[in-house]
Structure formats: C-alpha cells, structure tokens
C-alpha cells in the first residue's frame, strides 16, 4: 500500500487521502488484463512494486543511465513475451 510513515506528524493529514488513492488504484487495476508495462525511465518502480505490476524501464532513474544495445534486446524480448499493449 502507498504509505506515509505513521511516526511522522506531517503524515497524519495525508493518510486518508493515500488510502483513498490506493483503493482507487486497486479498483482500476482489477480490470487490467496485463500487469506489465514499459516506461521510458524507472520512475514508476515503487508504484509497480506496491500495486503488483511489472515495470520494464528503457533507461534507469539517472540521466546518465541510457539504454545499451543489450538493454534494448531485453526490452524487445520482454514486449514479445509479456505482450503489453
């Protein structure tokens, strides 16, 4: 579940909003036939992990982590196997 630390006083006002958001994600994702997605960078890794999804990022989280030829090959294989649409 998406969360804010329960020990953080700043987290208190956001807790119910995050629970609501998480519930909307869960409800929306129930209808998805596929649980895999491809993104241009790894920014959605945490979201994917917490929602039971598999992310394949073309590049890493940093600006210097561009895709290499072996990485492109892996992405093409992933798309061919998982078939994200």
C-alpha positions in Angstrom: 0.0 0.0 0.0 1.1 3.5 -0.7 2.1 5.0 2.7 3.4 7.8 4.8 5.2 6.9 7.9 2.8 6.5 10.9 5.6 8.1 13.1 5.6 11.3 11.0 3.4 14.1 12.4 3.3 15.5 8.8 1.9 12.2 7.5 -1.3 12.3 9.5 -3.3 14.7 7.3 -2.3 12.6 4.2 -3.0 9.1 5.5 -6.7 9.0 4.5 -6.0 10.6 1.1 -3.3 8.0 0.4 -5.6 5.2 1.5 -8.3 6.5 -0.9 -5.8 6.8 -3.7 -4.5 3.3 -3.1 -8.1 2.0 -3.2 -8.7 3.7 -6.5 -5.5 2.2 -7.9 -6.5 -1.3 -6.8 -10.0 -0.9 -8.2 -8.8 0.4 -11.5 -6.1 -2.3 -11.9 -8.6 -5.1 -11.3 -9.9 -4.7 -14.8 -6.4 -4.8 -16.4 -5.7 -8.0 -18.3 -2.0 -7.4 -18.2 0.2 -6.5 -15.2 3.3 -5.5 -17.2 4.2 -2.0 -18.6 7.1 -0.4 -20.4 8.2 3.2 -19.4 10.9 5.5 -20.7 12.6 5.5 -17.3 12.4 3.8 -13.9 10.4 6.4 -12.1 7.4 4.0 -11.6 9.3 1.2 -9.9 7.8 1.9 -6.4 4.3 2.2 -7.8 4.7 -1.0 -9.8 6.0 -2.9 -6.7 3.2 -1.8 -4.5 0.5 -2.5 -7.0 1.7 -5.9 -8.1 2.8 -4.7 -11.5 6.0 -5.4 -13.5 7.8 -2.4 -14.9 10.3 -2.5 -17.7 12.2 0.7 -17.9 14.0 1.7 -21.1 16.5 3.8 -19.0 17.4 3.9 -15.4 16.5 6.6 -12.9 19.5 8.8 -13.6 20.1 10.9 -16.7 23.4 9.1 -17.4 21.7 5.6 -17.5 20.7 5.5 -21.1 19.8 2.1 -22.7 22.5 0.0 -24.1 22.1 -2.4 -27.0 21.8 -5.4 -24.6 19.1 -3.5 -22.7 17.2 -2.8 -25.9 17.3 -6.5 -26.7 15.9 -7.3 -23.2 13.1 -4.8 -23.7 12.2 -6.2 -27.1 12.1 -9.8 -25.6 10.0 -8.6 -22.7 7.5 -7.0 -25.0 7.4 -10.1 -27.2 6.8 -12.4 -24.2 4.6 -10.2 -22.0 2.8 -8.5 -24.9 2.0 -5.2 -23.2 -0.4 -3.1 -25.2 
